[in-house]
Amino acid sequence: MRTRGTLRLATRGSTLARRQASLVTEALEERRYEVELVTVETTGDQITDELIHRLGKTGAFVRELDERVLEGDVDGAIHSMKDMPTEQPDELVTAAVPERGRPGDALVTPNGATLAELPSGATVGTSSLRRRAQLLSERDDITVEPLRGNVDTRLEKLLAPALQEEHQERSEADKERKGNTGNDDFEPEYDRTTDEWFDDLSELEKGALGREVETAYDAIVLAEAGLERSGLAHYVDYQELPTGTFVPAPGQGALAVTARDDETAHEIQSAIDFPRSRVETTVERTILAELGGGCIAPVGIYAVVQGEYVHATVSVFDRDGESSVAASRDLPIESHADAAREFARDLADRGAAELIEEAREESDGDADGVSEEDKPAGK
């Protein structure tokens, strides 16, 4: 019997957001809370064809949820931490950071190929400036094309060309099979009919068959945590990208519950906060805030608690992955926030600030080149 009352928590409505919200819900229910999820459509959800870095300032998927919290409509909001701006209203706090999921990126291909095995000129899809720069830094002979959508949408876009080609070949083989009815010497190309083949496809593959192909991707890159939490990891072939080279986005793989700075926030923290994940993500977000990269610069920051220290790795690129500033440092855990700020200032002095400023200027140029009908709402 639950005795701690009901918490109303806001969440985005995508499949992944709902799955992530369910993880928070289950953790709170284990601590005897009732949870009611309130679905909120955000500006980021409404603009389906715009790249993330053109959606306006950082927080396109966050602001509307937090506004509901501040207005008192809900007790808290559940976010992917990497979507959260580093600055929050004074009345708002990060009440809890549950245990973090896998922080790294995954390279997904139709056939399980690694990044090194992709052919020269291969097309890789991502909407992330960071991933684009890291990919080009490793493979300057590939093409990186924009890719947006929910996890299932991105996977369908990847799988569509090969599946549609196979469907066409099987349909033609069916016609040939029918034309040779009664011919004992005829050997069909496929053991099963197209209908039998179709019935055995996953829902993801069936969705890909019906998707219009605008860009034929040889691979796509997305967060491994999102792939796993969406329940789709078992349906595709993917390779984990090393976090030392493909340094993740700050907070990637982590969830956060924001709430007003009151007793409810303290209760949520006591119930589901995971101290190690909070320390690691605090280091990452502190470095990001000090550098000022936001979502307009290719910045990767990854921190791991190791005994009395937090091992932090940072990489800052230009947009084409040609120039970079990268370093690692062990930060004392007892002063991790102050040490993170000092580390960031050192990186800025070494050239990271210049790269971020160049990215900001390019971002402003991109926005100026977007037609009125393509600009985010409110711009």
C-alpha positions as YAML, in Angstrom:
chain: A
units: angstrom
residues:
- id: 1
  name: MET
  ca: [0.00, 0.00, 0.00]
- id: 2
  name: ARG
  ca: [1.41, 3.38, -1.06]
- id: 3
  name: THR
  ca: [1.38, 6.08, 1.59]
- id: 4
  name: ARG
  ca: [3.46, 8.98, 0.21]
- id: 5
  name: GLY
  ca: [0.86, 10.62, -2.03]
- id: 6
  name: THR
  ca: [0.72, 11.34, -5.77]
- id: 7
  name: LEU
  ca: [3.35, 13.12, -7.86]
- id: 8
  name: ARG
  ca: [2.30, 14.69, -11.18]
- id: 9
  name: LEU
  ca: [5.31, 14.68, -13.52]
- id: 10
  name: ALA
  ca: [5.49, 16.26, -16.97]
- id: 11
  name: THR
  ca: [7.07, 14.39, -19.88]
- id: 12
  name: ARG
  ca: [7.36, 14.77, -23.61]
- id: 13
  name: GLY
  ca: [5.09, 12.51, -25.64]
- id: 14
  name: SER
  ca: [7.58, 10.63, -27.83]
- id: 15
  name: THR
  ca: [7.93, 6.90, -27.38]
- id: 16
  name: LEU
  ca: [11.44, 7.31, -25.98]
- id: 17
  name: ALA
  ca: [10.39, 10.07, -23.59]
- id: 18
  name: ARG
  ca: [7.52, 7.95, -22.30]
- id: 19
  name: ARG
  ca: [9.82, 4.97, -21.79]
- id: 20
  name: GLN
  ca: [12.28, 7.13, -19.90]
- id: 21
  name: ALA
  ca: [9.47, 8.55, -17.82]
- id: 22
  name: SER
  ca: [8.41, 5.02, -16.98]
- id: 23
  name: LEU
  ca: [11.87, 4.34, -15.52]
- id: 24
  name: VAL
  ca: [11.45, 7.30, -13.18]
- id: 25
  name: THR
  ca: [7.88, 6.26, -12.40]
- id: 26
  name: GLU
  ca: [8.94, 2.72, -11.47]
- id: 27
  name: ALA
  ca: [11.71, 4.01, -9.21]
- id: 28
  name: LEU
  ca: [9.30, 6.32, -7.38]
- id: 29
  name: GLU
  ca: [6.63, 3.65, -7.10]
- id: 30
  name: GLU
  ca: [9.18, 1.40, -5.42]
- id: 31
  name: ARG
  ca: [9.41, 4.13, -2.79]
- id: 32
  name: ARG
  ca: [5.60, 4.09, -2.37]
- id: 33
  name: TYR
  ca: [4.73, 7.14, -4.44]
- id: 34
  name: GLU
  ca: [1.84, 7.26, -6.87]
- id: 35
  name: VAL
  ca: [2.89, 8.90, -10.15]
- id: 36
  name: GLU
  ca: [0.70, 10.56, -12.76]
- id: 37
  name: LEU
  ca: [2.45, 11.40, -16.05]
- id: 38
  name: VAL
  ca: [1.32, 14.55, -17.85]
- id: 39
  name: THR
  ca: [2.27, 14.66, -21.55]
- id: 40
  name: VAL
  ca: [3.38, 18.06, -22.88]
- id: 41
  name: GLU
  ca: [4.17, 18.80, -26.54]
- id: 42
  name: THR
  ca: [7.23, 21.04, -26.78]
- id: 43
  name: THR
  ca: [8.46, 23.42, -29.46]
- id: 44
  name: GLY
  ca: [11.20, 20.94, -30.32]
- id: 45
  name: ASP
  ca: [8.59, 18.23, -30.92]
- id: 46
  name: GLN
  ca: [6.53, 20.49, -33.18]
- id: 47
  name: ILE
  ca: [9.40, 21.42, -35.53]
- id: 48
  name: THR
  ca: [10.14, 18.05, -37.10]
- id: 49
  name: ASP
  ca: [12.26, 19.16, -40.05]
- id: 50
  name: GLU
  ca: [14.63, 21.59, -38.36]
- id: 51
  name: LEU
  ca: [18.08, 20.63, -37.14]
- id: 52
  name: ILE
  ca: [18.63, 20.69, -33.39]
- id: 53
  name: HIS
  ca: [21.14, 23.56, -33.49]
- id: 54
  name: ARG
  ca: [18.64, 25.73, -35.42]
- id: 55
  name: LEU
  ca: [15.83, 25.34, -32.90]
- id: 56
  name: GLY
  ca: [16.84, 28.44, -31.03]
- id: 57
  name: LYS
  ca: [18.66, 28.58, -27.73]
- id: 58
  name: THR
  ca: [19.46, 25.42, -25.81]
- id: 59
  name: GLY
  ca: [16.37, 23.87, -24.26]
- id: 60
  name: ALA
  ca: [13.95, 23.45, -27.17]
- id: 61
  name: PHE
  ca: [12.71, 20.20, -25.63]
- id: 62
  name: VAL
  ca: [12.77, 21.43, -22.03]
- id: 63
  name: ARG
  ca: [11.34, 24.90, -21.50]
- id: 64
  name: GLU
  ca: [7.64, 24.13, -21.87]
- id: 65
  name: LEU
  ca: [7.86, 21.27, -19.37]
- id: 66
  name: ASP
  ca: [9.63, 23.41, -16.79]
- id: 67
  name: GLU
  ca: [7.13, 26.21, -17.30]
- id: 68
  name: ARG
  ca: [4.39, 23.79, -16.24]
- id: 69
  name: VAL
  ca: [6.41, 23.08, -13.10]
- id: 70
  name: LEU
  ca: [6.89, 26.75, -12.25]
- id: 71
  name: GLU
  ca: [3.20, 27.47, -12.86]
- id: 72
  name: GLY
  ca: [2.29, 24.75, -10.35]
- id: 73
  name: ASP
  ca: [0.44, 22.57, -12.87]
- id: 74
  name: VAL
  ca: [2.76, 19.64, -12.10]
- id: 75
  name: ASP
  ca: [5.14, 18.68, -9.30]
- id: 76
  name: GLY
  ca: [8.11, 18.02, -11.55]
- id: 77
  name: ALA
  ca: [9.33, 17.32, -15.08]
- id: 78
  name: ILE
  ca: [11.37, 14.46, -16.52]
- id: 79
  name: HIS
  ca: [14.12, 15.34, -19.00]
- id: 80
  name: SER
  ca: [16.97, 13.82, -20.94]
- id: 81
  name: MET
  ca: [19.77, 15.67, -19.21]
- id: 82
  name: LYS
  ca: [21.69, 16.38, -22.41]
- id: 83
  name: ASP
  ca: [18.72, 18.46, -23.62]
- id: 84
  name: MET
  ca: [18.74, 20.70, -20.54]
- id: 85
  name: PRO
  ca: [20.21, 24.22, -20.61]
- id: 86
  name: THR
  ca: [22.97, 24.75, -18.05]
- id: 87
  name: GLU
  ca: [21.15, 27.78, -16.63]
- id: 88
  name: GLN
  ca: [17.87, 27.29, -14.75]
- id: 89
  name: PRO
  ca: [15.40, 29.70, -13.14]
- id: 90
  name: ASP
  ca: [16.26, 30.38, -9.49]
- id: 91
  name: GLU
  ca: [13.00, 28.79, -8.35]
- id: 92
  name: LEU
  ca: [13.84, 25.51, -10.13]
- id: 93
  name: VAL
  ca: [16.25, 22.76, -9.07]
- id: 94
  name: THR
  ca: [17.39, 19.42, -10.41]
- id: 95
  name: ALA
  ca: [15.66, 17.36, -7.78]
- id: 96
  name: ALA
  ca: [17.06, 14.00, -8.85]
- id: 97
  name: VAL
  ca: [19.50, 12.39, -11.24]
- id: 98
  name: PRO
  ca: [18.66, 8.66, -11.34]
- id: 99
  name: GLU
  ca: [21.35, 6.11, -12.14]
- id: 100
  name: ARG
  ca: [22.76, 6.89, -15.56]
- id: 101
  name: GLY
  ca: [22.31, 4.67, -18.60]
- id: 102
  name: ARG
  ca: [24.98, 3.99, -21.21]
- id: 103
  name: PRO
  ca: [26.59, 7.35, -22.00]
- id: 104
  name: GLY
  ca: [28.14, 6.63, -25.41]
- id: 105
  name: ASP
  ca: [27.13, 6.76, -29.05]
- id: 106
  name: ALA
  ca: [26.23, 3.87, -31.33]
- id: 107
  name: LEU
  ca: [26.95, 3.48, -35.04]
- id: 108
  name: VAL
  ca: [24.00, 1.68, -36.63]
- id: 109
  name: THR
  ca: [24.30, 0.09, -40.08]
- id: 110
  name: PRO
  ca: [22.07, -2.27, -42.06]
- id: 111
  name: ASN
  ca: [24.75, -4.97, -41.93]
- id: 112
  name: GLY
  ca: [26.69, -4.39, -38.71]
- id: 113
  name: ALA
  ca: [29.68, -2.69, -40.35]
- id: 114
  name: THR
  ca: [32.13, -0.72, -38.23]
- id: 115
  name: LEU
  ca: [33.09, 2.89, -38.94]
- id: 116
  name: ALA
  ca: [36.38, 1.70, -40.42]
- id: 117
  name: GLU
  ca: [34.55, -0.73, -42.72]
- id: 118
  name: LEU
  ca: [32.29, 1.90, -44.28]
- id: 119
  name: PRO
  ca: [33.25, 2.55, -47.91]
- id: 120
  name: SER
  ca: [34.81, 5.84, -48.96]
- id: 121
  name: GLY
  ca: [32.03, 8.30, -49.72]
- id: 122
  name: ALA
  ca: [29.58, 6.57, -47.38]
- id: 123
  name: THR
  ca: [26.68, 8.69, -46.11]
- id: 124
  name: VAL
  ca: [26.26, 8.85, -42.33]
- id: 125
  name: GLY
  ca: [23.23, 10.51, -40.74]
- id: 126
  name: THR
  ca: [23.18, 12.64, -37.58]
- id: 127
  name: SER
  ca: [21.67, 15.96, -36.49]
- id: 128
  name: SER
  ca: [24.42, 16.53, -33.91]
- id: 129
  name: LEU
  ca: [27.22, 19.01, -34.59]
- id: 130
  name: ARG
  ca: [29.42, 17.10, -32.15]
- id: 131
  name: ARG
  ca: [28.89, 13.75, -33.85]
- id: 132
  name: ARG
  ca: [29.41, 15.30, -37.26]
- id: 133
  name: ALA
  ca: [32.76, 16.79, -36.24]
- id: 134
  name: GLN
  ca: [33.91, 13.58, -34.54]
- id: 135
  name: LEU
  ca: [32.94, 11.46, -37.55]
- id: 136
  name: LEU
  ca: [34.78, 13.73, -39.99]
- id: 137
  name: SER
  ca: [37.80, 13.83, -37.70]
- id: 138
  name: GLU
  ca: [38.01, 10.03, -37.91]
- id: 139
  name: ARG
  ca: [36.89, 9.62, -41.53]
- id: 140
  name: ASP
  ca: [37.29, 12.72, -43.70]
- id: 141
  name: ASP
  ca: [36.31, 10.64, -46.76]
- id: 142
  name: ILE
  ca: [32.68, 10.16, -45.71]
- id: 143
  name: THR
  ca: [29.67, 12.43, -46.08]
- id: 144
  name: VAL
  ca: [27.62, 13.42, -43.03]
- id: 145
  name: GLU
  ca: [24.00, 14.33, -43.79]
- id: 146
  name: PRO
  ca: [21.29, 15.75, -41.48]
- id: 147
  name: LEU
  ca: [18.98, 13.28, -39.76]
- id: 148
  name: ARG
  ca: [16.10, 14.09, -37.40]
- id: 149
  name: GLY
  ca: [13.18, 12.26, -35.90]
- id: 150
  name: ASN
  ca: [12.47, 9.89, -33.05]
- id: 151
  name: VAL
  ca: [14.67, 6.83, -32.67]
- id: 152
  name: ASP
  ca: [12.30, 4.60, -34.65]
- id: 153
  name: THR
  ca: [12.02, 7.21, -37.41]
- id: 154
  name: ARG
  ca: [15.80, 7.44, -37.75]
- id: 155
  name: LEU
  ca: [16.17, 3.68, -37.87]
- id: 156
  name: GLU
  ca: [13.43, 3.37, -40.48]
- id: 157
  name: LYS
  ca: [15.22, 5.95, -42.64]
- id: 158
  name: LEU
  ca: [18.40, 3.87, -42.41]
- id: 159
  name: LEU
  ca: [16.74, 0.52, -43.18]
- id: 160
  name: ALA
  ca: [14.34, 1.72, -45.88]
- id: 161
  name: PRO
  ca: [16.53, 1.56, -49.05]
- id: 162
  name: ALA
  ca: [17.78, -2.01, -48.58]
- id: 163
  name: LEU
  ca: [14.39, -3.35, -47.48]
- id: 164
  name: GLN
  ca: [12.54, -1.66, -50.31]
- id: 165
  name: GLU
  ca: [15.06, -3.00, -52.81]
- id: 166
  name: GLU
  ca: [14.63, -6.51, -51.42]
- id: 167
  name: HIS
  ca: [10.85, -6.16, -51.52]
- id: 168
  name: GLN
  ca: [11.03, -5.20, -55.18]
- id: 169
  name: GLU
  ca: [13.28, -8.16, -56.00]
- id: 170
  name: ARG
  ca: [11.00, -10.55, -54.14]
- id: 171
  name: SER
  ca: [7.90, -9.18, -55.88]
- id: 172
  name: GLU
  ca: [9.52, -9.75, -59.26]
- id: 173
  name: ALA
  ca: [10.51, -13.25, -58.18]
- id: 174
  name: ASP
  ca: [6.87, -13.92, -57.21]
- id: 175
  name: LYS
  ca: [5.76, -12.97, -60.73]
- id: 176
  name: GLU
  ca: [8.36, -15.28, -62.20]
- id: 177
  name: ARG
  ca: [7.25, -18.06, -59.85]
- id: 178
  name: LYS
  ca: [3.64, -17.67, -60.96]
- id: 179
  name: GLY
  ca: [4.71, -17.70, -64.62]
- id: 180
  name: ASN
  ca: [6.44, -21.02, -64.16]
- id: 181
  name: THR
  ca: [3.63, -22.83, -62.38]
- id: 182
  name: GLY
  ca: [3.78, -26.46, -63.42]
- id: 183
  name: ASN
  ca: [7.39, -26.23, -64.60]
- id: 184
  name: ASP
  ca: [9.19, -28.91, -62.59]
- id: 185
  name: ASP
  ca: [12.60, -27.64, -63.68]
- id: 186
  name: PHE
  ca: [12.06, -24.13, -62.35]
- id: 187
  name: GLU
  ca: [13.99, -23.24, -59.19]
- id: 188
  name: PRO
  ca: [12.63, -20.14, -57.43]
- id: 189
  name: GLU
  ca: [15.14, -17.51, -56.28]
- id: 190
  name: TYR
  ca: [13.50, -17.33, -52.85]
- id: 191
  name: ASP
  ca: [12.08, -20.11, -50.69]
- id: 192
  name: ARG
  ca: [9.24, -17.93, -49.42]
- id: 193
  name: THR
  ca: [6.76, -15.64, -51.10]
- id: 194
  name: THR
  ca: [6.87, -11.89, -50.53]
- id: 195
  name: ASP
  ca: [3.84, -12.09, -48.25]
- id: 196
  name: GLU
  ca: [5.46, -14.78, -46.13]
- id: 197
  name: TRP
  ca: [8.67, -12.71, -45.93]
- id: 198
  name: PHE
  ca: [6.71, -9.59, -44.99]
- id: 199
  name: ASP
  ca: [4.82, -11.36, -42.19]
- id: 200
  name: ASP
  ca: [8.12, -12.21, -40.50]
- id: 201
  name: LEU
  ca: [9.42, -8.64, -40.51]
- id: 202
  name: SER
  ca: [9.53, -6.60, -37.30]
- id: 203
  name: GLU
  ca: [7.27, -3.59, -36.92]
- id: 204
  name: LEU
  ca: [10.35, -1.41, -37.39]
- id: 205
  name: GLU
  ca: [11.14, -3.07, -40.72]
- id: 206
  name: LYS
  ca: [7.53, -2.85, -41.87]
- id: 207
  name: GLY
  ca: [7.59, 0.86, -41.08]
- id: 208
  name: ALA
  ca: [10.77, 1.25, -43.13]
- id: 209
  name: LEU
  ca: [9.13, -0.39, -46.14]
- id: 210
  name: GLY
  ca: [6.49, 2.31, -46.24]
- id: 211
  name: ARG
  ca: [8.86, 5.25, -45.72]
- id: 212
  name: GLU
  ca: [9.76, 7.60, -48.58]
- id: 213
  name: VAL
  ca: [13.52, 7.61, -49.16]
- id: 214
  name: GLU
  ca: [15.00, 11.10, -49.45]
- id: 215
  name: THR
  ca: [18.56, 10.22, -48.42]
- id: 216
  name: ALA
  ca: [20.10, 6.76, -48.58]
- id: 217
  name: TYR
  ca: [22.14, 6.42, -45.39]
- id: 218
  name: ASP
  ca: [24.91, 3.85, -45.06]
- id: 219
  name: ALA
  ca: [24.96, 4.39, -41.30]
- id: 220
  name: ILE
  ca: [23.52, 6.61, -38.60]
- id: 221
  name: VAL
  ca: [24.81, 7.62, -35.17]
- id: 222
  name: LEU
  ca: [22.64, 8.00, -32.10]
- id: 223
  name: ALA
  ca: [22.86, 7.68, -28.33]
- id: 224
  name: GLU
  ca: [23.17, 4.08, -27.20]
- id: 225
  name: ALA
  ca: [20.97, 4.77, -24.17]
- id: 226
  name: GLY
  ca: [18.18, 6.01, -26.42]
- id: 227
  name: LEU
  ca: [18.53, 2.97, -28.65]
- id: 228
  name: GLU
  ca: [18.25, 0.64, -25.66]
- id: 229
  name: ARG
  ca: [15.46, 2.53, -23.88]
- id: 230
  name: SER
  ca: [13.40, 2.63, -27.06]
- id: 231
  name: GLY
  ca: [13.36, -1.17, -27.05]
- id: 232
  name: LEU
  ca: [14.81, -1.30, -30.58]
- id: 233
  name: ALA
  ca: [18.42, -2.29, -29.89]
- id: 234
  name: HIS
  ca: [17.65, -5.98, -30.55]
- id: 235
  name: TYR
  ca: [16.26, -5.24, -34.02]
- id: 236
  name: VAL
  ca: [19.34, -3.55, -35.54]
- id: 237
  name: ASP
  ca: [23.06, -4.11, -35.90]
- id: 238
  name: TYR
  ca: [25.21, -1.52, -34.17]
- id: 239
  name: GLN
  ca: [28.71, -0.87, -32.89]
- id: 240
  name: GLU
  ca: [29.53, 1.04, -29.69]
- id: 241
  name: LEU
  ca: [31.73, 4.03, -30.49]
- id: 242
  name: PRO
  ca: [34.61, 4.51, -28.01]
- id: 243
  name: THR
  ca: [33.97, 7.32, -25.52]
- id: 244
  name: GLY
  ca: [37.64, 8.30, -25.63]
- id: 245
  name: THR
  ca: [37.36, 9.30, -29.30]
- id: 246
  name: PHE
  ca: [33.65, 9.97, -29.60]
- id: 247
  name: VAL
  ca: [33.39, 11.87, -26.32]
- id: 248
  name: PRO
  ca: [29.66, 11.97, -25.45]
- id: 249
  name: ALA
  ca: [27.53, 15.05, -25.01]
- id: 250
  name: PRO
  ca: [27.40, 16.36, -21.42]
- id: 251
  name: GLY
  ca: [24.74, 14.41, -19.54]
- id: 252
  name: GLN
  ca: [24.16, 11.90, -22.31]
- id: 253
  name: GLY
  ca: [22.49, 8.75, -21.00]
- id: 254
  name: ALA
  ca: [21.31, 10.52, -17.83]
- id: 255
  name: LEU
  ca: [17.80, 11.53, -16.86]
- id: 256
  name: ALA
  ca: [16.87, 14.42, -14.60]
- id: 257
  name: VAL
  ca: [13.78, 15.39, -12.65]
- id: 258
  name: THR
  ca: [13.34, 19.12, -12.20]
- id: 259
  name: ALA
  ca: [11.06, 20.58, -9.53]
- id: 260
  name: ARG
  ca: [10.40, 23.76, -7.60]
- id: 261
  name: ASP
  ca: [12.88, 24.33, -4.80]
- id: 262
  name: ASP
  ca: [10.64, 23.09, -2.01]
- id: 263
  name: GLU
  ca: [9.93, 20.05, 0.12]
- id: 264
  name: THR
  ca: [8.74, 17.98, -2.86]
- id: 265
  name: ALA
  ca: [12.13, 18.39, -4.53]
- id: 266
  name: HIS
  ca: [13.87, 17.15, -1.39]
- id: 267
  name: GLU
  ca: [11.55, 14.14, -1.23]
- id: 268
  name: ILE
  ca: [12.23, 13.23, -4.88]
- id: 269
  name: GLN
  ca: [15.97, 13.57, -4.31]
- id: 270
  name: SER
  ca: [15.86, 11.36, -1.24]
- id: 271
  name: ALA
  ca: [13.85, 8.76, -3.13]
- id: 272
  name: ILE
  ca: [15.67, 8.31, -6.46]
- id: 273
  name: ASP
  ca: [18.82, 10.46, -6.68]
- id: 274
  name: PHE
  ca: [21.98, 8.47, -7.57]
- id: 275
  name: PRO
  ca: [24.95, 10.39, -6.08]
- id: 276
  name: ARG
  ca: [27.60, 9.05, -8.48]
- id: 277
  name: SER
  ca: [25.56, 10.02, -11.54]
- id: 278
  name: ARG
  ca: [24.88, 13.45, -10.05]
- id: 279
  name: VAL
  ca: [28.59, 14.10, -9.47]
- id: 280
  name: GLU
  ca: [29.55, 12.97, -12.98]
- id: 281
  name: THR
  ca: [26.89, 15.01, -14.72]
- id: 282
  name: THR
  ca: [27.59, 18.02, -12.48]
- id: 283
  name: VAL
  ca: [31.19, 17.98, -13.68]
- id: 284
  name: GLU
  ca: [30.12, 17.69, -17.32]
- id: 285
  name: ARG
  ca: [27.53, 20.46, -17.14]
- id: 286
  name: THR
  ca: [29.81, 22.75, -15.12]
- id: 287
  name: ILE
  ca: [32.51, 22.48, -17.78]
- id: 288
  name: LEU
  ca: [29.94, 23.13, -20.51]
- id: 289
  name: ALA
  ca: [28.56, 26.16, -18.69]
- id: 290
  name: GLU
  ca: [32.04, 27.60, -18.20]
- id: 291
  name: LEU
  ca: [32.96, 27.03, -21.87]
- id: 292
  name: GLY
  ca: [29.62, 28.38, -23.04]
- id: 293
  name: GLY
  ca: [29.24, 25.87, -25.86]
- id: 294
  name: GLY
  ca: [25.56, 25.05, -25.45]
- id: 295
  name: CYS
  ca: [24.16, 23.29, -28.51]
- id: 296
  name: ILE
  ca: [25.89, 25.54, -31.04]
- id: 297
  name: ALA
  ca: [29.39, 24.03, -30.82]
- id: 298
  name: PRO
  ca: [30.80, 20.50, -31.28]
- id: 299
  name: VAL
  ca: [31.66, 19.82, -27.63]
- id: 300
  name: GLY
  ca: [32.03, 16.42, -25.97]
- id: 301
  name: ILE
  ca: [32.42, 16.13, -22.19]
- id: 302
  name: TYR
  ca: [32.49, 12.87, -20.24]
- id: 303
  name: ALA
  ca: [33.19, 12.35, -16.54]
- id: 304
  name: VAL
  ca: [33.62, 9.12, -14.58]
- id: 305
  name: VAL
  ca: [34.02, 8.80, -10.80]
- id: 306
  name: GLN
  ca: [37.18, 6.84, -10.03]
- id: 307
  name: GLY
  ca: [37.76, 6.57, -6.29]
- id: 308
  name: GLU
  ca: [38.64, 9.99, -4.86]
- id: 309
  name: TYR
  ca: [38.74, 11.61, -8.29]
- id: 310
  name: VAL
  ca: [36.46, 12.33, -11.22]
- id: 311
  name: HIS
  ca: [38.20, 11.58, -14.51]
- id: 312
  name: ALA
  ca: [36.97, 14.18, -17.01]
- id: 313
  name: THR
  ca: [37.57, 14.08, -20.77]
- id: 314
  name: VAL
  ca: [36.76, 17.03, -23.01]
- id: 315
  name: SER
  ca: [36.98, 17.52, -26.77]
- id: 316
  name: VAL
  ca: [36.06, 20.70, -28.62]
- id: 317
  name: PHE
  ca: [36.06, 20.68, -32.43]
- id: 318
  name: ASP
  ca: [35.43, 23.02, -35.28]
- id: 319
  name: ARG
  ca: [32.39, 22.03, -37.34]
- id: 320
  name: ASP
  ca: [34.36, 20.03, -39.90]
- id: 321
  name: GLY
  ca: [36.44, 18.10, -37.38]
- id: 322
  name: GLU
  ca: [39.67, 19.56, -38.72]
- id: 323
  name: SER
  ca: [40.76, 21.47, -35.60]
- id: 324
  name: SER
  ca: [40.27, 20.44, -32.00]
- id: 325
  name: VAL
  ca: [41.27, 21.02, -28.40]
- id: 326
  name: ALA
  ca: [41.15, 17.86, -26.29]
- id: 327
  name: ALA
  ca: [42.35, 16.95, -22.80]
- id: 328
  name: SER
  ca: [41.65, 14.78, -19.76]
- id: 329
  name: ARG
  ca: [42.12, 15.57, -16.09]
- id: 330
  name: ASP
  ca: [41.51, 13.91, -12.73]
- id: 331
  name: LEU
  ca: [39.45, 16.27, -10.57]
- id: 332
  name: PRO
  ca: [39.26, 15.91, -6.76]
- id: 333
  name: ILE
  ca: [35.82, 14.61, -5.93]
- id: 334
  name: GLU
  ca: [35.46, 16.78, -2.81]
- id: 335
  name: SER
  ca: [35.80, 19.94, -4.93]
- id: 336
  name: HIS
  ca: [34.61, 18.59, -8.26]
- id: 337
  name: ALA
  ca: [32.54, 21.62, -9.31]
- id: 338
  name: ASP
  ca: [35.30, 24.17, -8.64]
- id: 339
  name: ALA
  ca: [37.89, 21.90, -10.23]
- id: 340
  name: ALA
  ca: [35.68, 21.48, -13.28]
- id: 341
  name: ARG
  ca: [35.45, 25.25, -13.71]
- id: 342
  name: GLU
  ca: [39.23, 25.56, -13.48]
- id: 343
  name: PHE
  ca: [39.67, 22.78, -16.05]
- id: 344
  name: ALA
  ca: [37.26, 24.54, -18.41]
- id: 345
  name: ARG
  ca: [39.11, 27.85, -18.07]
- id: 346
  name: ASP
  ca: [42.39, 26.12, -18.93]
- id: 347
  name: LEU
  ca: [40.78, 24.56, -22.02]
- id: 348
  name: ALA
  ca: [39.39, 27.93, -23.04]
- id: 349
  name: ASP
  ca: [42.87, 29.46, -22.81]
- id: 350
  name: ARG
  ca: [44.26, 26.62, -24.95]
- id: 351
  name: GLY
  ca: [41.96, 27.48, -27.85]
- id: 352
  name: ALA
  ca: [38.60, 25.95, -26.96]
- id: 353
  name: ALA
  ca: [37.06, 29.42, -26.57]
- id: 354
  name: GLU
  ca: [38.11, 30.37, -30.10]
- id: 355
  name: LEU
  ca: [36.59, 27.21, -31.58]
- id: 356
  name: ILE
  ca: [33.32, 27.80, -29.73]
- id: 357
  name: GLU
  ca: [33.18, 31.42, -30.87]
- id: 358
  name: GLU
  ca: [33.75, 30.32, -34.47]
- id: 359
  name: ALA
  ca: [30.92, 27.82, -34.11]
- id: 360
  name: ARG
  ca: [28.66, 30.51, -32.64]
- id: 361
  name: GLU
  ca: [29.35, 32.82, -35.61]
- id: 362
  name: GLU
  ca: [28.64, 29.99, -38.05]
- id: 363
  name: SER
  ca: [25.45, 29.16, -36.17]
- id: 364
  name: ASP
  ca: [24.30, 32.78, -36.50]
- id: 365
  name: GLY
  ca: [25.07, 32.59, -40.20]
- id: 366
  name: ASP
  ca: [23.01, 29.41, -40.54]
- id: 367
  name: ALA
  ca: [20.02, 31.05, -38.88]
- id: 368
  name: ASP
  ca: [20.27, 34.03, -41.24]
- id: 369
  name: GLY
  ca: [20.19, 31.67, -44.19]
- id: 370
  name: VAL
  ca: [17.06, 29.84, -43.12]
- id: 371
  name: SER
  ca: [13.88, 30.85, -44.94]
- id: 372
  name: GLU
  ca: [10.98, 32.22, -42.93]
- id: 373
  name: GLU
  ca: [8.97, 29.05, -43.36]
- id: 374
  name: ASP
  ca: [11.87, 26.99, -42.01]
- id: 375
  name: LYS
  ca: [12.59, 29.08, -38.91]
- id: 376
  name: PRO
  ca: [11.53, 27.79, -35.49]
- id: 377
  name: ALA
  ca: [8.31, 29.14, -34.07]
- id: 378
  name: GLY
  ca: [8.75, 32.46, -32.32]
- id: 379
  name: LYS
  ca: [11.85, 33.42, -34.28]
...
